[in-house]
Amino acid sequence: MPVIKILPHAEYCPDGASITAEPGTSICEALLAHHIEIEHACDQVCACTTCHVIVREGGRSLSEMEEDEEDMLDRAWGLEPDSRLSCQALLRQQDITVEIPKYSINHAKEGK
């Protein structure tokens, strides 16, 4: 099973983590299954950018990015060349390293 290394994030994963998941699982599903409560305001249907992650290593091993994901990523804060929507990026066989960006565009969270 591929390993997902999550770099430290002050809110979601302060110490960083390494988790495993079955190939074909989205990054978002894997994080949530391991109690890393990444934001996902649209219930993982590619209708927002709150689950945006930056794939620091192993990005070529993920599923291909489709046009709807590319269109949504244009709206993400802190977009980088290796950005993906974690709900759309499916694991294959290789290990990856991801960073959860510091800021999100989740307006529903702003009042909390």
N, C-alpha and C positions, 0 to 999 in steps of 0.2 A: 504494500500500500504506500502511496506517496505521502511524504511528510510535508506539512505546511509549517514553516517557521514564521512566527508572528513577532515582529520587532516591538519593543516596548512602546506602549501608548498610555499616557497618564490616566485616562478614564477607563478604557476597555480592557487593557492588558498590561498593567504597570511593570511587571517583571518580564514581559515577553513570554512566549510559549512555543512549544513544538507539539503538533498534533498530527494524527493520521486520519485519512479518509479514503473511502473507496474511489477508484477511478470512475468518472462520470458524475461525481458529486460537485456541486458548485462550491466555490470558496465560502460564500455566505452560509450555505447549509452546514458546511464543516465547522465554521466558527461557532455558529449557534448551537450545534450539537455538543460542542465542548465548552459551553457556557461562557463564550466570549460574545457578549451581547452587542454586536455591531448593529448600527442603525440600518433599518430596511423599511422605510415608510410606505412603500407601495406593495408590500407583501411579496417581493421578489418577482415582479412581472415586468421589469425594465421600464417603469414609468416614472422614475425619479433617479437622483444621483446620490442618495444618502448612504448607499453601501459601497461607494467609491473606495478602492484601495490602489496602492502603487505596488506593482510586482517588481521587487528589487532583483530577484534571481529566479530563473526558470520560466519566464513568461512565454517563451516560444513553445513550451510543452503544453500550454493550455489550449482549450478549444479556440477556434478562429473567432475573431470578433465580427459580429454581424452588423449590418447597417443601423438597425435601431439602437444598438448599444453605442455605436460611434456618435449618433445624433444626440443621445442623452448625455454622453460624456462631455460634449461641447459646453454643457451647462454646469459642470462640476467645478467646485472651487479647488484651486491648487492642482489643476490638471498637469500631468507630466506625460512624456512619451510612453511610459510603461503603465499608465493608468488603465484600470479595468473596473467595470461594475462587478462586484463580487457575486452578485446573483446570476450573472450571465457567464462568468468564466468557469468552465468545467475542468476539473482535474483530469489528467491522463496518468501516465506512469511515473513521471519525474517529480522530484521534490521541488518546492518553490519557497521563496521568502517574500513575505508581504509586509507592507507598512500601512497602517490605518492613518489617514491624514488627520492632522490636528483639528482642522475646521471642517464643518459640514454645512450643507445648504438646507438642512432640516428646519424649516420655519416653525413647525409644531413644537420643537424642543426649546425654542428661544425663551419662552416664558417660564421655563422650569428652573 
